[in-house]
Amino acid sequence: MVAVYRSSSVLFIGLLSLLLLHQPNTATVTRHRPFTAARNPDIPLSFREAPAFRNGETCFSPTTSGNAAENTTIHIAMTLDANYLRGTTAAVLSILQHSSCPENMVFHFLWVRNEPQVFPSIRSTFPYLKFRVYQFDTTRVHILPKGVKRLIYLDSDLVMVDDVAKLWEVDLKDKVLAAPEYCHANLTNYFTEAFWSDPKLSRTFEGRKPCYFNTGVMVMDVEKWRNGGYSQKVEDWMIVQKQKRIYHLGSLPPFLLVLAGNIEPVDHRWNQHGLGGGKGKPWLRLDSRKPCSVDHLWAPYDLYRS
């Protein structure tokens, strides 16, 4: 009953902020669309087609409309990137395989770069998958559909070995986000001397309980995120960082500055094993025949066809 993943920071953080930034009435959604460009021969992406997974008898029909559909649809966000596509396909397969209601899931992929081979690879590997693709563009507004009230974000190099519905049903209480937390970690080293020596900045955490949290498995209240202006708050800290280096590089520090004390911890079974036991990604280690002890957990979901 664990999610297995690598705990290093991933480039999604800034992109997710953009995805959740604006209210629906000002947004333009970039939907998936066909491409005619030829595949890059330097990146041979070929995957086996995943089987079709169907709902169990206790699930609402995926064609159900109204509040029942909104309440039973699980929304999952991931980034798309050619370098991580092998990991993404394995992650999606593992999520579907362990879900009791796989037809009630919608995936929201944020496409980082215009790599024509990525979209058709997802479509051909998962012909039955319900998903939307948002192409990242700094000149456009990206927004989730209005009906999305809650969102699970998952790193692209994890595999899920339990029903994701259990993570979806986590009680956020009054918090904006839930994630595995580590409150015994020393956060001092995340921030520079310029931060701690500034009388105003160093008081940022007063009255709050800052805990390291893993950004690879998160449940987010989208409405609270928007209404609370959290994207703008994160961006404000990033501006301070450009002017005066206050934290070391990584995705976590600006989110700690904004969210400290506003994170609901989730059961650590969702954060039990790391796939980062060695150098590189599990698929790279397996291909080089230098696997780590946990790579056998990832390998069964690998759909890559050499």
N, C-alpha and C positions, 0 to 999 in steps of 0.2 A: 504494500500500500504506500508506495513512494513515487515521487517524480525524480528521475535521475537526470542530472544535468551538470554542466560546467558552470562554476560560479563566477567566472571573470566578467568584467563589465563589457557590455555590448553596445554598439552604436545606436541602438533603438531609442535611447533615453530622449535625446533632443527631438527625434522624429515623432515619438509618441506625444510629446508636448504639442507639436504642430497639429497632430491628428485630433487632439482633444481641445484645441484652442478656442475656436469661435462658436457662437451660437448657430443653430441650424438655419435660421432665416438669412444669414449672411454668407452661407457656405456654398461651395461648388464641390460636388463629389466627383472624383475621377473614377469612372467605372472601368472594368476590364473590357478590352476591345481586341479584335484580331490583329495580327501583325503579318506583314508579307516579307519582312527582311529575312535574309538567309541566316542560318545558325553560324555562329563564330566557330570555325573549324578548330581553333585552338582550345576550345572548351567542349569536348564531346560529352554532351549530357544525354544519357539514355537510361530510362528507368522502366522497370516492369510495371504493368498496369496493376494497381491495387484491386483487391476484390471489392464488391459492393457490400457494404454493411447495412443491415436493416434494423429497424426499431424492434424492441421487445414488445410483448403484448400489453404491458402497463404504460407504454408511452402514448402521449397525445400524437395524433396524426400530424405529419409535417405540413399538411394542407390546411390544418386548423387555422381559423382567422380570429382576429380580435384579441382580447386580453389574455385568453388561454394560450394563444400562440406566443405572445410576448413573454409570458411568465415561464414558458417551457423551452424557449430558444436560448441556447448557450452561445455567447459571442466570444470568439477567441481571436486575439490579434498576434501576428508574428511579422517579422520583416522578411523580405525576399531579396536574395542576393545570389549571384551565380556561384560564388565561393562557398556559400553555406547551403546551396540547394539540396545537396545530398543529405545534409542534416535535417533540413526542413521536411523533406519527404518522409524520412524516418520518423520524425516527431509526429507528423500528421497521421501516419499509419498507426502509430502506437496509441494515439488519442482515440481514433476511430475504433480500433480493435478492442479497447477496454471499456468503451462507452456502452451503456445500456440503451441509450437513445441516440445513436449516431446520426440519424436523419434530422434531428432537431438541433444540429450545430451549424453555425455559420462562421466561416473564417474570414478575417479581415487582414489582408496582406498589404503591408506598406512596401512598395517597390522602390528601392534606393537608387538604382541606376538603370538607364535604358539599355537593358541587355535582352535583345529580342528572343533569345533561346529560353529564357526563364518562364515566361507565361505559357507557351505551348507545352513545356515540360510538366507543369502543374496540371494543366488541363488534360493531357493524355494519360498521366499517371493516376489521376483521380477524376475520371469522367463523371462520377455521380456526386462530386463534392459541391456543396453550396459555398461560394466564396465571392468576395469582392476584392478588387485590386485598386489601390490608391497609389498612383505614381508620384513619388516625392519630387516636388518642384517648389523652390523657395519663393516663386512669384505667385503661387496659387494657394488658396485656402483648402485645407483638407479637413474633412469632417465625417464622423461616423453618422449613419442614418439616425433620424430623430428618435426612433423607437428604441435605440440601444441605451439602456439605463445603467447596465453593468457590463464590465469587460474583464476578461482574463487575458493577461499578457504572458506569453511563454517565449523563452529563448529558443533559437532555431537549432541548438545542439543538445536538446534534451530528448528523453523518451519518457512517456507516461506509462506507468504500470498499475494504475488504478483508475476507477471511473472518474473522469474529470468533473462529473456532476457534483461529487462530494466537495470539490474545491469551489465550484460555482455557488454552492449553498452556504459557504462560510458566512457567519454573522459578522458584518462589518461594524455593528453597533452604530456609534455616531462618527466613525472614522471614514476618511476618504479612500483609504487603501489598506489592504491586508497582504502581508508577506511574511516569510520566515525571518525572524529577528534573532540577533545575537547581542544581548545587552552587556556581555562581559568583555566585548572587544574594546581595545584602547583606540579611541577615535582621534586622539591628539595628533597622531602622525598623518592624518588625512589633510590637515590644515597647516599652513605655513606660519612662520614666525610673524609675518606681516599681519596675519589674522589675529593671533593670540596677543600681540603687543598693542593692537588698536583697542582703546577703551570701549568704543561703541560696538565694534564687531565682536569682540570677545564676550560681550554680554548676550549674544544672540540666543544661546542655549539656556539662559537663566529661566528657572521655573519649568523647564521642559526636560524630557528624558530622551536624549538622543541615543539611539541604538543602531548598530549596523544592521541593514536588512538586505536580503538578496533580491536583486532586481530581475532575476531570471524567472521567477514565478510570482505573479502579482494578480490580485483581484482588485478592481478599481470601481468606485462609484462615479460614473461618468458625469452625472448631474452635479454632484458635489464638487467634482474637479472643476467643471466649467464655472459654476456659480461662485466658487471660492477664488477664481482667478489664479489658480495654481500655476498654470503655464506662464503667465506674466511674472509671477513671483520667481519662478526658476530662471526665466530669462533675465530678470533684474540682477540676480546674483551672478549670472554669466557675464553681464556687462561689468560688474564690479571686478570680476576675475580678470577681464581684459585690461582694466585700468590699473589694477593692483593685485598681483598674483596672491590670492588668499588661500588657495587649496591646490593640492597636487592633482595632476591629470587623472581623469576617471569619471565615470558617470554618476557615482554616488554622492560626492560632497554637496553639489547644489541642491539635490533632493533632500539630503539630511538637513540642510539649512532651512528648508521650507516645510518639511513634513515631520520633523522631530516631534514626538508626542502625539502625532495624528495617524499612527499606523497600528492597525490591529494585528497582533501576531497570530500566525496560523500554525497548526500542528506541524512539528518538525518531521513528520513522516513525509511531507512534501519536499523535504530538503535533506534526504538521508544520505545519498551517495553522490559523489562528484565524478563526472566523466573526465575531469581535468587531472587525473592522477599522474599524467606524464606530459610530455611536450606535444603540442598540436592537438588536432581533433581526433575523435575515435576512428573516423574513416581513414584519416591519413596514417594513423598508427597501424591499423589493420592492413592497409595496402603495403606499408613498408615492412610488414611482418614483425613489428615490434609492439604488440598489444600490451595494454595495461590490464590489471586484474579485473577492472570493471567493464572492459570493452565487450565482453561476452554478453552483457546486458543490452548493449546497443545493437549488436550485429544482427539479431533476428528481424529487425525492422528495416534493414538496409535494402532498398529496392533498386539500387544502382546496378545497371547491366554493363559490365565492362566491355 
